[in-house]
Amino acid sequence: METLNAVFSAINDVVWGPLMLILLLGVGVYLQLGLKLLPIRKLGAGFSLLWKGRKAEKGDEDEGEISPFNALMTSLSATVGTGNIAGVATAIFLGGPGAVFWMWITALVGMATKFSEAVLAVRYREVDAAGDHVGGPMYYIRNGLGKKWAWLGGLFAFFGAVAAFGIGNTVQSNSVADGLSESLGMPHWLTGMIIMLLAGAVILGGIKRIAKVAGKLVPVMAIAYIVCGLLVLVINIDHVGAALGLIFGHAFTPISAAGGFAGAAVAKAIQFGVARGVFSNEAGLGSAPIAHAAAQTKNPVRQGLVAMLGTFIDTIIVCSVTALAILTSTEWTSGETGAALTAMAFDGALPGIGQYVVSFALAVFAFTTILGWAFYGEKCFEYLFGVASIKVYRVVYILAILVGAVAPLEFVWLMASVFNAMMAIPNLIALALLSPVVFKLTNDHFAGKTVLPGEDLDDKR
């Protein structure tokens, strides 16, 4: 096991090193410029479409399985998770306050990436043997780039099916079990059993049930967490200006050690800000378009405008609340990190209840992440082995929840991190090669000449 840990640790350092971060940001910047900053300019239009998308438009009911709104909620269920609570705290601990600035930059760039992923997912989706709409990187690689690229889609599907057991399953149940053990003294096995039974009841119902639960649970929990975070900021209002000063000031200048904080160079702020930003909002990993491919819409661009909101909501809103809550407290230099640091920051402003707010939010966010990634993993598995394999995958995935809650997960976390990066590489290649399709569809849409799925495009087949 020590040898495996060493091997995967070395691979992880490479795949999440500077080259990967440059690739993620580079493709995102290229797409953002190619779209003429449309994801930022059309942010209001995206929120308008999200509100209207609670129900499918007339004539679109048979074009997918879930409403455009629930497609985003399913995506957010997998995205808003431990990264928003523990990941932000870790970024600040390792990269300093300046890391938050680079998380924001990653999100603004990532909005173009997420927009493009969803446009391609709807454009190149298929109907499987069960009659469901399926899509995502593996399909837009095969159908957009041609069958000679199908092997690259297969690689993405393999990495996605495996990564789901790590980042989307065992790591999440373990985080909840640890948090509830510390705050309520609940045994790990009991937490694992409860999560397994609750998640199993949802997952076995497929995408429609997952989307229905996500459509109700994600907005309620996200709003509740944001409200509590804003209450913390109101209580710490005198320190908000100084916190923003730390974020912008140390995005470009190093910060010295203070208390239990070891200090950080600008390079560390960039590295951990970008890495944790991507971990949190998943822009570029290729996971979210799998959910958006099931949306009831004929228009790829409309769904892209809805999809890009996931990155904005996750990082610009939820992560910012966490970051400012931490930086307006006196705890960020304590030497603590992860979810414990966030809990201390909330508890400092809301004594006696702050830590429970964070523990409960962590539990719900992790639970919804398990649901979202169950769908991602099964669709990757289906691409490799067909519709009949889905039931087997679901059962194994559900059983893994209990294992994750009670087992030490250092190696699983490491393996999941590696496979997440390996998912991103095929997806980013496809996004770069298919970018002319994204640009054409977008230009046609806003010129009133929307190209519907099935019509020919001058793409790179």
PyMOL commands that set and color helices and strands:
alter all, ss='L'
color gray80, all
select helices_A, chain A and resi 2-15+18-34+38-41+43-52+61-63+68-79+82-95+98-123+137-145+147-184+188-203+206-235+237-249+266-281+288-292+300-307+309-327+338-349+354-385+387-406+410-433+435-446
alter helices_A, ss='H'
color red, helices_A
select strands_A, chain A and resi 126-127+133-134
alter strands_A, ss='S'
color yellow, strands_A
deselect
rebuild
show_as cartoon
